[in-house]
Amino acid sequence: MNVRALGEAGLVDAWRSGPAVAVSVGLIALGLMFHTEVVAAVTVWEQSTAYNHCFLVIPIVLYLIWDRRDTLHGVSADPYPLAALLGVPLVVAWLLAERLGIMEGRQLVAMSFVELLFFVVLGPQLWWRLAGPLLYLYFLVPFGAFLTPKLQDFTTLFVAHGLPMLHIPAYITGYTIEIPEGNFLIAEACAGLRFLIAAIAFGCLYALVMYRSALRRAVFIGASIVVPIIANGFRALGIVALGHYLGSAEAVEADHVLYGWIFFSIVILILIVLGLPFREDHKPSPAPRVAPVLRGNHLRPALIGTVALLLLAAVGPATAAQIDRAATLDMSSELPFLATPAGCSSQPAPLTPGLDTPGRVMVQRFDCGEGPATFTVEVFSPRSTAARLVGEQRRLTGMFESEDVEAHALSVPGSPQGAWRLMEVEKSRHVAATSLWIDGQPAQVGLAARARQAWRSVFGAPYRPVLMVITADSDILSNDVLGRRQAAARIASFLRAQPALPELVSRLSGVTD
């Protein structure tokens, strides 16, 4: 995209008259202001195959803008500073997402501030001409992970109805499918989220490039949502059926990811072929190149709108920081050590050097002759947000970021039902059990629990949240499956030898000082 082409597109005028300067300053400031959201997003892009395509979003947006250069003739930026007031509900939305501990919500609001910045600086007319490419920037947000359980449910239900039609006997419990040739698990990685997100991103790009009609774009994007979900059901059904016909579930599972990507590529190709007969990719006749009408120096209104928007955007992080100051916990008092079971040895385990934890932490390492197990308990301020609790749970277990994690309830005598969850990851020697207590009761951090904790973070609460995690690694000489079973048995044995754990939690939750 050279300078001459930019001039023909009418964008050089935007640069000379100030809006481009305001956009540049505003984007840098928003990036610094919401750096936590940016870093979290890039981390997900790197770690999750469902969002690797996010690295291509900005180049795609630049191409889409270039593709629309003929529609920009005679249109110049006309800043609309008054639109910065639309940032008020965005501030409220960001604070709500931050208190609830929903990073995707914070990232969506941050991206909405970026969209509003373009609207304020470019003005309604030029923004509308670039609406497609600019809205495509929302694909920078790694959004949609909350759909995984629903996708697992749909895929399992699809397989459950498909196997009888193929006359394959099966017993299905939860997400586990048992056939005579072996067992299959509809894990999170098999739910089809990575296929769905990539298909939607591709569908929106295809619709923007190939169609001009809003109806055709909507239909193709809708097909890009529905087809991958159904196709993933067929994929899972095909893998189970293939295991049945080949006589070995393990042989098929070894390459099921490869089969998935091949199948996904075929599905995308089918979508492309189905969409081609309805394409409207012909270029409209270029409008006469009329020089844009300059309306004075646009630098001042553009900067006024940008500064107003940035001041509004800063209200959310500043308010959250002020609330968090009340969540500072007394870190001087030590936590009580757990009693050592008979026949076991224990010793305090040092924290990772330089680790900045949001609560008081105590770590012990036990060895009852079958291998070591590490017990960690962390006590938080009553004003802690759900994000802090979940963040520490992820860090201590080291599993929540994995796409093939398997978690199920672990029954522990003396503890309420559902208080403990055992977590395992395929092809890993690491096993963990975790229990989170809020208000002296075991809790799962769903939306309702997040909302209650958000309220407590603002107005306080009489009890401290407590997080307990037990980790164990299998013997390096054991295979993954057998090793994980041994490590899980070691954790369960340790918990059975600690009937006083609920009493310890009550003491640690305590009434605030």
Secondary structure by P-SEA (a helix, b strand, c coil): ccaaaaaaaaaaaaaaacaaaaaaaaaaaaaaaaaaaaaaaaaaaacccccccccaaaaaaaaaaaaaccccccccccccccccccaaaaaaaaaaaaaaccaaaaaaaaaaaaaaaaaaaccaaaaaaaaaaaaaccccccccccaaaaaaaaaaaaaaaaaaaacccccccccbbbcccccccccccccaaaaaaaaaaaaaaaaacccccaaaaaaaaaaaaaaaaaaaaaaaaaaaaaaaaacccccccccaaaaaaaaaaaaaaaaaaaaccccccccccccccccccccccaaaaaaaaaaaaaaaaaaaaaaaaaaaccccccccbbbbbccccccbbbbbbbcccccccccbbbbbbbbcccbbbbbbbbbbcccccaaaaaaaaaaaaccccccbbbbbbbbbcccccccbbbbbbccccccbbbbbbcccccccccaaaaaaaaaaaaccccbbbbbbbbbbbccccccaaaaaaaaaaaaaaaaaaccaaaaaaaaaacccc
